[in-house]
Amino acid sequence: MLEYSIFRKLPPWLQAQELAQKGAYLANRQHKDWTVQLFYIDQRFVEVWNRGPLQVVSTFYEPANALHVVEPYLGGLEMPEWFTQ
């Protein structure tokens, strides 16, 4: 797997490609006209902001609290049936 420090130095189009191939897709959310996807790669969270043909890859600062990162996505997460019983 690609190390996060190397991932951050890649051009945005290559970051998006790496996320699609090697990242773990977690969830998505809407923010105004943007669709935001949350990925996990090399023990870090990464967001991909999409609006039409525009795609922006956004990373978080090193000390980002995982709960703060995931919180905006919690309303859209679907829990497996066995989890809610």
Gaussian input, Z-matrix of N, CA and C with variables (Angstrom, degrees):
# hf/3-21g

backbone

0 1
 N
 C     1     B1
 C     2     B2     1     A1
 N     3     B3     2     A2     1     D1
 C     4     B4     3     A3     2     D2
 C     5     B5     4     A4     3     D3
 N     6     B6     5     A5     4     D4
 C     7     B7     6     A6     5     D5
 C     8     B8     7     A7     6     D6
 N     9     B9     8     A8     7     D7
 C    10    B10     9     A9     8     D8
 C    11    B11    10    A10     9     D9
 N    12    B12    11    A11    10    D10
 C    13    B13    12    A12    11    D11
 C    14    B14    13    A13    12    D12
 N    15    B15    14    A14    13    D13
 C    16    B16    15    A15    14    D14
 C    17    B17    16    A16    15    D15
 N    18    B18    17    A17    16    D16
 C    19    B19    18    A18    17    D17
 C    20    B20    19    A19    18    D18
 N    21    B21    20    A20    19    D19
 C    22    B22    21    A21    20    D20
 C    23    B23    22    A22    21    D21
 N    24    B24    23    A23    22    D22
 C    25    B25    24    A24    23    D23
 C    26    B26    25    A25    24    D24
 N    27    B27    26    A26    25    D25
 C    28    B28    27    A27    26    D26
 C    29    B29    28    A28    27    D27
 N    30    B30    29    A29    28    D28
 C    31    B31    30    A30    29    D29
 C    32    B32    31    A31    30    D30
 N    33    B33    32    A32    31    D31
 C    34    B34    33    A33    32    D32
 C    35    B35    34    A34    33    D33
 N    36    B36    35    A35    34    D34
 C    37    B37    36    A36    35    D35
 C    38    B38    37    A37    36    D36
 N    39    B39    38    A38    37    D37
 C    40    B40    39    A39    38    D38
 C    41    B41    40    A40    39    D39
 N    42    B42    41    A41    40    D40
 C    43    B43    42    A42    41    D41
 C    44    B44    43    A43    42    D42
 N    45    B45    44    A44    43    D43
 C    46    B46    45    A45    44    D44
 C    47    B47    46    A46    45    D45
 N    48    B48    47    A47    46    D46
 C    49    B49    48    A48    47    D47
 C    50    B50    49    A49    48    D48
 N    51    B51    50    A50    49    D49
 C    52    B52    51    A51    50    D50
 C    53    B53    52    A52    51    D51
 N    54    B54    53    A53    52    D52
 C    55    B55    54    A54    53    D53
 C    56    B56    55    A55    54    D54
 N    57    B57    56    A56    55    D55
 C    58    B58    57    A57    56    D56
 C    59    B59    58    A58    57    D57
 N    60    B60    59    A59    58    D58
 C    61    B61    60    A60    59    D59
 C    62    B62    61    A61    60    D60
 N    63    B63    62    A62    61    D61
 C    64    B64    63    A63    62    D62
 C    65    B65    64    A64    63    D63
 N    66    B66    65    A65    64    D64
 C    67    B67    66    A66    65    D65
 C    68    B68    67    A67    66    D66
 N    69    B69    68    A68    67    D67
 C    70    B70    69    A69    68    D68
 C    71    B71    70    A70    69    D69
 N    72    B72    71    A71    70    D70
 C    73    B73    72    A72    71    D71
 C    74    B74    73    A73    72    D72
 N    75    B75    74    A74    73    D73
 C    76    B76    75    A75    74    D74
 C    77    B77    76    A76    75    D75
 N    78    B78    77    A77    76    D76
 C    79    B79    78    A78    77    D77
 C    80    B80    79    A79    78    D78
 N    81    B81    80    A80    79    D79
 C    82    B82    81    A81    80    D80
 C    83    B83    82    A82    81    D81
 N    84    B84    83    A83    82    D82
 C    85    B85    84    A84    83    D83
 C    86    B86    85    A85    84    D84
 N    87    B87    86    A86    85    D85
 C    88    B88    87    A87    86    D86
 C    89    B89    88    A88    87    D87
 N    90    B90    89    A89    88    D88
 C    91    B91    90    A90    89    D89
 C    92    B92    91    A91    90    D90
 N    93    B93    92    A92    91    D91
 C    94    B94    93    A93    92    D92
 C    95    B95    94    A94    93    D93
 N    96    B96    95    A95    94    D94
 C    97    B97    96    A96    95    D95
 C    98    B98    97    A97    96    D96
 N    99    B99    98    A98    97    D97
 C   100   B100    99    A99    98    D98
 C   101   B101   100   A100    99    D99
 N   102   B102   101   A101   100   D100
 C   103   B103   102   A102   101   D101
 C   104   B104   103   A103   102   D102
 N   105   B105   104   A104   103   D103
 C   106   B106   105   A105   104   D104
 C   107   B107   106   A106   105   D105
 N   108   B108   107   A107   106   D106
 C   109   B109   108   A108   107   D107
 C   110   B110   109   A109   108   D108
 N   111   B111   110   A110   109   D109
 C   112   B112   111   A111   110   D110
 C   113   B113   112   A112   111   D111
 N   114   B114   113   A113   112   D112
 C   115   B115   114   A114   113   D113
 C   116   B116   115   A115   114   D114
 N   117   B117   116   A116   115   D115
 C   118   B118   117   A117   116   D116
 C   119   B119   118   A118   117   D117
 N   120   B120   119   A119   118   D118
 C   121   B121   120   A120   119   D119
 C   122   B122   121   A121   120   D120
 N   123   B123   122   A122   121   D121
 C   124   B124   123   A123   122   D122
 C   125   B125   124   A124   123   D123
 N   126   B126   125   A125   124   D124
 C   127   B127   126   A126   125   D125
 C   128   B128   127   A127   126   D126
 N   129   B129   128   A128   127   D127
 C   130   B130   129   A129   128   D128
 C   131   B131   130   A130   129   D129
 N   132   B132   131   A131   130   D130
 C   133   B133   132   A132   131   D131
 C   134   B134   133   A133   132   D132
 N   135   B135   134   A134   133   D133
 C   136   B136   135   A135   134   D134
 C   137   B137   136   A136   135   D135
 N   138   B138   137   A137   136   D136
 C   139   B139   138   A138   137   D137
 C   140   B140   139   A139   138   D138
 N   141   B141   140   A140   139   D139
 C   142   B142   141   A141   140   D140
 C   143   B143   142   A142   141   D141
 N   144   B144   143   A143   142   D142
 C   145   B145   144   A144   143   D143
 C   146   B146   145   A145   144   D144
 N   147   B147   146   A146   145   D145
 C   148   B148   147   A147   146   D146
 C   149   B149   148   A148   147   D147
 N   150   B150   149   A149   148   D148
 C   151   B151   150   A150   149   D149
 C   152   B152   151   A151   150   D150
 N   153   B153   152   A152   151   D151
 C   154   B154   153   A153   152   D152
 C   155   B155   154   A154   153   D153
 N   156   B156   155   A155   154   D154
 C   157   B157   156   A156   155   D155
 C   158   B158   157   A157   156   D156
 N   159   B159   158   A158   157   D157
 C   160   B160   159   A159   158   D158
 C   161   B161   160   A160   159   D159
 N   162   B162   161   A161   160   D160
 C   163   B163   162   A162   161   D161
 C   164   B164   163   A163   162   D162
 N   165   B165   164   A164   163   D163
 C   166   B166   165   A165   164   D164
 C   167   B167   166   A166   165   D165
 N   168   B168   167   A167   166   D166
 C   169   B169   168   A168   167   D167
 C   170   B170   169   A169   168   D168
 N   171   B171   170   A170   169   D169
 C   172   B172   171   A171   170   D170
 C   173   B173   172   A172   171   D171
 N   174   B174   173   A173   172   D172
 C   175   B175   174   A174   173   D173
 C   176   B176   175   A175   174   D174
 N   177   B177   176   A176   175   D175
 C   178   B178   177   A177   176   D176
 C   179   B179   178   A178   177   D177
 N   180   B180   179   A179   178   D178
 C   181   B181   180   A180   179   D179
 C   182   B182   181   A181   180   D180
 N   183   B183   182   A182   181   D181
 C   184   B184   183   A183   182   D182
 C   185   B185   184   A184   183   D183
 N   186   B186   185   A185   184   D184
 C   187   B187   186   A186   185   D185
 C   188   B188   187   A187   186   D186
 N   189   B189   188   A188   187   D187
 C   190   B190   189   A189   188   D188
 C   191   B191   190   A190   189   D189
 N   192   B192   191   A191   190   D190
 C   193   B193   192   A192   191   D191
 C   194   B194   193   A193   192   D192
 N   195   B195   194   A194   193   D193
 C   196   B196   195   A195   194   D194
 C   197   B197   196   A196   195   D195
 N   198   B198   197   A197   196   D196
 C   199   B199   198   A198   197   D197
 C   200   B200   199   A199   198   D198
 N   201   B201   200   A200   199   D199
 C   202   B202   201   A201   200   D200
 C   203   B203   202   A202   201   D201
 N   204   B204   203   A203   202   D202
 C   205   B205   204   A204   203   D203
 C   206   B206   205   A205   204   D204
 N   207   B207   206   A206   205   D205
 C   208   B208   207   A207   206   D206
 C   209   B209   208   A208   207   D207
 N   210   B210   209   A209   208   D208
 C   211   B211   210   A210   209   D209
 C   212   B212   211   A211   210   D210
 N   213   B213   212   A212   211   D211
 C   214   B214   213   A213   212   D212
 C   215   B215   214   A214   213   D213
 N   216   B216   215   A215   214   D214
 C   217   B217   216   A216   215   D215
 C   218   B218   217   A217   216   D216
 N   219   B219   218   A218   217   D217
 C   220   B220   219   A219   218   D218
 C   221   B221   220   A220   219   D219
 N   222   B222   221   A221   220   D220
 C   223   B223   222   A222   221   D221
 C   224   B224   223   A223   222   D222
 N   225   B225   224   A224   223   D223
 C   226   B226   225   A225   224   D224
 C   227   B227   226   A226   225   D225
 N   228   B228   227   A227   226   D226
 C   229   B229   228   A228   227   D227
 C   230   B230   229   A229   228   D228
 N   231   B231   230   A230   229   D229
 C   232   B232   231   A231   230   D230
 C   233   B233   232   A232   231   D231
 N   234   B234   233   A233   232   D232
 C   235   B235   234   A234   233   D233
 C   236   B236   235   A235   234   D234
 N   237   B237   236   A236   235   D235
 C   238   B238   237   A237   236   D236
 C   239   B239   238   A238   237   D237
 N   240   B240   239   A239   238   D238
 C   241   B241   240   A240   239   D239
 C   242   B242   241   A241   240   D240
 N   243   B243   242   A242   241   D241
 C   244   B244   243   A243   242   D242
 C   245   B245   244   A244   243   D243
 N   246   B246   245   A245   244   D244
 C   247   B247   246   A246   245   D245
 C   248   B248   247   A247   246   D246
 N   249   B249   248   A248   247   D247
 C   250   B250   249   A249   248   D248
 C   251   B251   250   A250   249   D249
 N   252   B252   251   A251   250   D250
 C   253   B253   252   A252   251   D251
 C   254   B254   253   A253   252   D252

   B1=1.4492
   B2=1.5220
   B3=1.2923
   B4=1.4474
   B5=1.5254
   B6=1.3282
   B7=1.4589
   B8=1.5169
   B9=1.3158
   B10=1.4570
   B11=1.5265
   B12=1.3212
   B13=1.4666
   B14=1.5283
   B15=1.3122
   B16=1.4651
   B17=1.5216
   B18=1.3344
   B19=1.4652
   B20=1.5288
   B21=1.3223
   B22=1.4758
   B23=1.5198
   B24=1.3289
   B25=1.4653
   B26=1.5330
   B27=1.3279
   B28=1.4616
   B29=1.5217
   B30=1.3325
   B31=1.4629
   B32=1.5352
   B33=1.3349
   B34=1.4646
   B35=1.5274
   B36=1.3286
   B37=1.4663
   B38=1.5243
   B39=1.3367
   B40=1.4555
   B41=1.5307
   B42=1.3359
   B43=1.4632
   B44=1.5297
   B45=1.3343
   B46=1.4660
   B47=1.5218
   B48=1.3073
   B49=1.4646
   B50=1.5268
   B51=1.3275
   B52=1.4666
   B53=1.5307
   B54=1.3375
   B55=1.4627
   B56=1.5171
   B57=1.3210
   B58=1.4624
   B59=1.5311
   B60=1.3222
   B61=1.4635
   B62=1.5227
   B63=1.3413
   B64=1.4613
   B65=1.5179
   B66=1.3207
   B67=1.4584
   B68=1.5143
   B69=1.3093
   B70=1.4603
   B71=1.5225
   B72=1.3271
   B73=1.4613
   B74=1.5234
   B75=1.3328
   B76=1.4566
   B77=1.5251
   B78=1.3198
   B79=1.4696
   B80=1.5166
   B81=1.3465
   B82=1.4581
   B83=1.5162
   B84=1.3258
   B85=1.4553
   B86=1.5177
   B87=1.3094
   B88=1.4564
   B89=1.5182
   B90=1.3025
   B91=1.4620
   B92=1.5252
   B93=1.3216
   B94=1.4624
   B95=1.5278
   B96=1.3319
   B97=1.4696
   B98=1.5262
   B99=1.3033
   B100=1.4661
   B101=1.5236
   B102=1.3161
   B103=1.4564
   B104=1.5244
   B105=1.3227
   B106=1.4646
   B107=1.5167
   B108=1.3247
   B109=1.4636
   B110=1.5220
   B111=1.3182
   B112=1.4671
   B113=1.5214
   B114=1.3245
   B115=1.4682
   B116=1.5179
   B117=1.3245
   B118=1.4599
   B119=1.5235
   B120=1.3257
   B121=1.4577
   B122=1.5247
   B123=1.3092
   B124=1.4658
   B125=1.5303
   B126=1.3249
   B127=1.4570
   B128=1.5272
   B129=1.3345
   B130=1.4656
   B131=1.5252
   B132=1.3201
   B133=1.4551
   B134=1.5173
   B135=1.3313
   B136=1.4625
   B137=1.5256
   B138=1.3328
   B139=1.4537
   B140=1.5222
   B141=1.3238
   B142=1.4581
   B143=1.5183
   B144=1.3282
   B145=1.4631
   B146=1.5150
   B147=1.3370
   B148=1.4629
   B149=1.5265
   B150=1.3163
   B151=1.4689
   B152=1.5199
   B153=1.3255
   B154=1.4627
   B155=1.5214
   B156=1.3298
   B157=1.4600
   B158=1.5372
   B159=1.3354
   B160=1.4599
   B161=1.5243
   B162=1.3267
   B163=1.4553
   B164=1.5230
   B165=1.3423
   B166=1.4635
   B167=1.5224
   B168=1.3365
   B169=1.4590
   B170=1.5201
   B171=1.3234
   B172=1.4595
   B173=1.5233
   B174=1.3201
   B175=1.4584
   B176=1.5251
   B177=1.3129
   B178=1.4583
   B179=1.5228
   B180=1.3212
   B181=1.4589
   B182=1.5186
   B183=1.3039
   B184=1.4685
   B185=1.5325
   B186=1.3237
   B187=1.4743
   B188=1.5297
   B189=1.3222
   B190=1.4662
   B191=1.5201
   B192=1.3129
   B193=1.4481
   B194=1.5339
   B195=1.3229
   B196=1.4663
   B197=1.5251
   B198=1.3212
   B199=1.4607
   B200=1.5210
   B201=1.3264
   B202=1.4602
   B203=1.5310
   B204=1.3157
   B205=1.4627
   B206=1.5223
   B207=1.3102
   B208=1.4699
   B209=1.5364
   B210=1.3125
   B211=1.4663
   B212=1.5346
   B213=1.3402
   B214=1.4730
   B215=1.5279
   B216=1.3108
   B217=1.4621
   B218=1.5288
   B219=1.3162
   B220=1.4596
   B221=1.5242
   B222=1.3078
   B223=1.4597
   B224=1.5150
   B225=1.3247
   B226=1.4544
   B227=1.5130
   B228=1.3265
   B229=1.4614
   B230=1.5225
   B231=1.3009
   B232=1.4587
   B233=1.5180
   B234=1.3175
   B235=1.4694
   B236=1.5164
   B237=1.3273
   B238=1.4732
   B239=1.5317
   B240=1.3018
   B241=1.4598
   B242=1.5318
   B243=1.3244
   B244=1.4630
   B245=1.5420
   B246=1.3167
   B247=1.4552
   B248=1.5257
   B249=1.3136
   B250=1.4648
   B251=1.5235
   B252=1.3005
   B253=1.4740
   B254=1.5018
   A1=108.99
   A2=115.53
   A3=123.15
   A4=110.11
   A5=117.13
   A6=120.44
   A7=110.39
   A8=115.86
   A9=121.88
   A10=111.71
   A11=118.32
   A12=120.88
   A13=110.83
   A14=117.53
   A15=121.94
   A16=109.48
   A17=116.17
   A18=121.70
   A19=110.86
   A20=117.39
   A21=121.52
   A22=112.68
   A23=117.96
   A24=121.62
   A25=112.34
   A26=116.95
   A27=120.62
   A28=110.36
   A29=117.66
   A30=119.57
   A31=109.27
   A32=117.45
   A33=120.55
   A34=115.08
   A35=118.69
   A36=120.01
   A37=110.76
   A38=117.21
   A39=120.77
   A40=111.01
   A41=117.09
   A42=120.42
   A43=110.02
   A44=116.05
   A45=120.34
   A46=111.06
   A47=116.76
   A48=121.27
   A49=110.64
   A50=117.71
   A51=121.77
   A52=110.71
   A53=116.54
   A54=119.53
   A55=111.31
   A56=116.63
   A57=120.90
   A58=111.26
   A59=117.20
   A60=120.99
   A61=113.30
   A62=117.34
   A63=119.92
   A64=114.78
   A65=117.15
   A66=120.10
   A67=111.23
   A68=115.64
   A69=121.33
   A70=108.26
   A71=116.63
   A72=121.42
   A73=108.46
   A74=117.23
   A75=120.86
   A76=113.76
   A77=117.59
   A78=120.12
   A79=109.79
   A80=115.14
   A81=118.77
   A82=109.47
   A83=115.45
   A84=122.31
   A85=108.04
   A86=116.32
   A87=122.29
   A88=109.35
   A89=116.67
   A90=122.68
   A91=107.19
   A92=115.48
   A93=122.08
   A94=108.71
   A95=119.13
   A96=122.07
   A97=112.94
   A98=117.37
   A99=121.93
   A100=111.52
   A101=116.27
   A102=122.40
   A103=105.70
   A104=116.04
   A105=121.06
   A106=108.78
   A107=116.21
   A108=121.69
   A109=108.95
   A110=115.83
   A111=121.67
   A112=109.03
   A113=115.10
   A114=122.30
   A115=109.39
   A116=115.00
   A117=122.38
   A118=106.88
   A119=116.64
   A120=121.19
   A121=109.04
   A122=116.86
   A123=123.67
   A124=111.53
   A125=116.18
   A126=124.35
   A127=113.43
   A128=117.39
   A129=122.87
   A130=109.84
   A131=115.59
   A132=121.73
   A133=110.08
   A134=115.90
   A135=122.87
   A136=107.47
   A137=116.67
   A138=120.92
   A139=109.75
   A140=115.51
   A141=121.95
   A142=106.69
   A143=115.99
   A144=123.14
   A145=108.02
   A146=117.03
   A147=123.01
   A148=110.61
   A149=115.19
   A150=121.84
   A151=106.25
   A152=115.36
   A153=119.68
   A154=109.46
   A155=117.78
   A156=120.09
   A157=113.31
   A158=116.89
   A159=121.34
   A160=110.61
   A161=116.03
   A162=121.68
   A163=108.52
   A164=116.33
   A165=121.88
   A166=108.56
   A167=116.31
   A168=121.75
   A169=107.74
   A170=116.14
   A171=121.80
   A172=109.84
   A173=116.00
   A174=120.83
   A175=109.35
   A176=116.47
   A177=122.30
   A178=109.88
   A179=115.30
   A180=119.91
   A181=110.07
   A182=115.93
   A183=123.44
   A184=113.45
   A185=120.10
   A186=118.07
   A187=114.33
   A188=118.39
   A189=120.63
   A190=110.43
   A191=115.65
   A192=122.31
   A193=108.71
   A194=117.13
   A195=121.59
   A196=111.85
   A197=118.18
   A198=120.44
   A199=110.94
   A200=117.96
   A201=121.34
   A202=111.25
   A203=117.31
   A204=121.29
   A205=110.43
   A206=117.21
   A207=122.71
   A208=112.55
   A209=117.54
   A210=121.29
   A211=114.92
   A212=120.77
   A213=118.95
   A214=113.93
   A215=117.59
   A216=122.24
   A217=113.11
   A218=118.04
   A219=121.04
   A220=113.41
   A221=118.27
   A222=120.89
   A223=113.26
   A224=117.85
   A225=121.20
   A226=114.99
   A227=117.57
   A228=120.01
   A229=110.93
   A230=115.38
   A231=120.62
   A232=108.50
   A233=115.32
   A234=120.57
   A235=109.07
   A236=116.66
   A237=119.16
   A238=109.87
   A239=116.22
   A240=121.37
   A241=111.27
   A242=117.07
   A243=120.40
   A244=110.96
   A245=118.27
   A246=122.20
   A247=111.52
   A248=117.35
   A249=121.42
   A250=113.55
   A251=117.99
   A252=120.17
   A253=111.55
   D1=148.78
   D2=-179.88
   D3=-73.55
   D4=131.14
   D5=177.73
   D6=-68.64
   D7=146.54
   D8=-177.35
   D9=-60.94
   D10=-37.98
   D11=-179.57
   D12=-62.64
   D13=-35.22
   D14=177.18
   D15=-75.86
   D16=-40.70
   D17=178.93
   D18=-54.91
   D19=-45.03
   D20=-177.60
   D21=-63.78
   D22=-23.23
   D23=-177.92
   D24=-88.34
   D25=-9.59
   D26=-179.60
   D27=-72.62
   D28=154.04
   D29=172.87
   D30=-64.81
   D31=152.05
   D32=-175.62
   D33=-53.25
   D34=-39.94
   D35=-178.93
   D36=-65.03
   D37=-33.70
   D38=178.51
   D39=-76.79
   D40=-33.04
   D41=173.92
   D42=-60.36
   D43=-46.16
   D44=179.40
   D45=-60.91
   D46=-39.65
   D47=178.94
   D48=-65.22
   D49=-44.34
   D50=178.90
   D51=-62.11
   D52=-42.15
   D53=178.75
   D54=-62.01
   D55=-43.23
   D56=-179.49
   D57=-63.58
   D58=-35.60
   D59=-176.15
   D60=-88.87
   D61=-39.69
   D62=-170.13
   D63=-121.89
   D64=-11.11
   D65=179.78
   D66=-83.92
   D67=157.96
   D68=175.81
   D69=-97.50
   D70=115.71
   D71=177.12
   D72=-72.40
   D73=129.66
   D74=-178.11
   D75=-108.54
   D76=-47.53
   D77=-175.17
   D78=-169.70
   D79=172.65
   D80=172.10
   D81=-138.68
   D82=164.58
   D83=179.95
   D84=-151.14
   D85=166.75
   D86=176.07
   D87=-108.53
   D88=138.80
   D89=173.11
   D90=-137.41
   D91=104.57
   D92=-175.22
   D93=54.36
   D94=-120.51
   D95=-179.21
   D96=-89.98
   D97=5.87
   D98=-174.78
   D99=-103.05
   D100=142.05
   D101=166.94
   D102=-102.62
   D103=124.73
   D104=-175.75
   D105=-113.89
   D106=124.95
   D107=179.18
   D108=-108.27
   D109=138.02
   D110=178.65
   D111=-104.68
   D112=128.40
   D113=178.08
   D114=-123.04
   D115=163.05
   D116=176.64
   D117=-129.94
   D118=124.08
   D119=179.44
   D120=-144.90
   D121=132.15
   D122=179.92
   D123=48.93
   D124=47.85
   D125=176.60
   D126=63.01
   D127=28.78
   D128=178.52
   D129=-135.91
   D130=151.24
   D131=175.04
   D132=-91.64
   D133=142.30
   D134=177.67
   D135=-139.19
   D136=137.95
   D137=175.80
   D138=-108.71
   D139=144.62
   D140=172.66
   D141=-119.15
   D142=117.33
   D143=-179.87
   D144=-95.94
   D145=125.08
   D146=-178.46
   D147=-122.44
   D148=133.30
   D149=172.24
   D150=-148.16
   D151=107.66
   D152=-175.46
   D153=59.76
   D154=-133.28
   D155=-179.46
   D156=-80.67
   D157=-6.40
   D158=-178.16
   D159=-82.81
   D160=134.19
   D161=179.37
   D162=-137.10
   D163=124.50
   D164=-178.34
   D165=-122.47
   D166=127.18
   D167=177.79
   D168=-96.15
   D169=129.43
   D170=-176.53
   D171=-126.96
   D172=130.12
   D173=177.75
   D174=-107.95
   D175=167.98
   D176=-178.89
   D177=-108.76
   D178=153.66
   D179=175.31
   D180=-62.71
   D181=153.59
   D182=-177.19
   D183=-47.83
   D184=-50.75
   D185=-175.23
   D186=-84.53
   D187=19.92
   D188=-177.94
   D189=-59.03
   D190=128.13
   D191=179.35
   D192=-73.87
   D193=126.51
   D194=-176.86
   D195=-58.10
   D196=-37.80
   D197=179.99
   D198=-65.34
   D199=-39.30
   D200=178.28
   D201=-66.84
   D202=-35.03
   D203=179.46
   D204=-69.32
   D205=-44.29
   D206=-173.68
   D207=-81.55
   D208=-24.70
   D209=-173.68
   D210=-51.15
   D211=-44.77
   D212=-179.65
   D213=-64.02
   D214=-16.06
   D215=-177.78
   D216=-94.98
   D217=-11.53
   D218=-171.82
   D219=-60.83
   D220=-34.90
   D221=179.66
   D222=-66.06
   D223=-24.90
   D224=-177.71
   D225=-99.36
   D226=-0.77
   D227=-179.47
   D228=-77.74
   D229=136.05
   D230=175.40
   D231=-100.81
   D232=124.79
   D233=179.82
   D234=-89.75
   D235=142.29
   D236=174.75
   D237=-60.85
   D238=151.09
   D239=-177.24
   D240=-58.50
   D241=-39.89
   D242=-177.85
   D243=-65.44
   D244=-24.35
   D245=-178.34
   D246=-74.01
   D247=-31.72
   D248=-176.34
   D249=-91.28
   D250=-0.82
   D251=-179.21
   D252=-91.57

